[in-house]
């Protein structure tokens, strides 16, 4: 699987959700974050959900979280 890492991709959204500690919730934006339609988990392919999961888990393992202080 070739992971797309562009802004709004499933990988990008997974990484961002982990960074901001929003919790696990697969989604993505085909036209870039905040642009166009938000694609929810039920409309994602298994590969897209896997890419979201990889982005989320990689950031969790790196412990790269937003410092809210």
Secondary structure, DSSP 8 states (H G I E B T S, - for coil): -----STTSHHHHHHHHHHTT-----EEETTSTTSS-EEEGGGS-HHHHHHHHHHHHHHHHHT------
